[in-house]
Amino acid sequence: MADKAENAKAFGILLAQAWENTPSFICSNDDYIYCLFPSDDTKTKWIEASLTFPDASLDKKEIDSNKAIALLIEELKVIPTYGADSIVTTKAQLDEVSSRLGTLT
């Protein structure tokens, strides 16, 4: 089993990939960081990944585009619980999220 620092590093790579790919979805709250993004130019395969706090458990799956849409809808349902500001839309927010990964040592 990977340790917290290894999971944080692996998720940091996924987070950077999500930021660079369009379309993508990234959200962050006290409990977890989540990202969903296409894994290739055809956008038929997607990566869904999450890192849970404080244990740093990492979950990563490759899924098809239909499943990606369904998972995005499910994730959007929890936004009212955490607030719209949990959606990462700016580089400054991404930098804040990335800095949280450094706390998992």
N, C-alpha and C positions, 0 to 999 in steps of 0.2 A: 504494500500500500504506500502510495506517495505521501510525503509529509506536506505540511502546510506551505512551506516555502516553494516546494516543487509545484504544487497545485496552483499557487499564486502566479508563479512564473509562466506556467502553461496557459493559464487563463489570460494573463497579460498579452500573450501572443494572439489568442483568439479575439480579445477585445480590440487589438490593433487591426486585425483583419476585418472585423465587423465595421470599424470606423471607416476603413478604406473602401468597403464594398457598398454599392447602392443597388437595390434598397437594403436597408438593414434597420434593426431595432435594438436599442440598448436601453436598459433601465437599471437603476440602482436604488436600493433602499437599505434600511438598517439590517435586514435579514439576508439579502442576497444581491448579487449582480447577475444580470441576465442579458444574453445577446442572441440574436437570430439574424443570419445573413446567408446569402447565396455562396456556395462553395466553388462555383465555376461560372463562366460567362453565359452558359445556356440557362442558368437560373432554374434548372430542373432538380438539382440537389442543393440542400441547405444544411447549415450547421446550426444546431441549437445547443447552447451551453449556459451553464449557471455555476456560480461559486457561492456557497452558503457560508454565512458568518455565524459564530466565531470558529467553527471547526474546519473551515476551508475545504469542505467536500466539493469535489468537482464532478459535474455531470456533463458529458458531451455526447451528442448523437448526430449522425448524418441522417437526414430525412428527405422525403420528396416534397415538392412544392405544395401539394394539397395539404399535407400534414403541417407544413410550415404556416400556412394560412390559419388552420385550425388552432395551432398553438399560439399564434399571435393574438387571435381573438380571446383565447383563455387568459393570456397574460394581460391584455387590456382590461379585462374584467376586474383585476385587482388594483388597477391604478387609483380608483376612488379611495381605497384603503390607505395608500401611501402618498397620494397627491400627484398632480400632473408634473410637478417639478422633479419627480423621480425619473422621468424620461430624459435621457441624455441627448441634447440637441446641439451643444456647442463644444468647441475644443476645450474651453475652460472647464466645463463640466466633466468632459472625458479625463482631463488631467487630474481632477479631484478624485474621480472613481479609480483611476490608475494608482493614485497615491495610497488609496485604502489597501491595495494589494500588498504594499510594503509593510503593513501592520501585521501581516500573517507570517511571523517568523517563529 
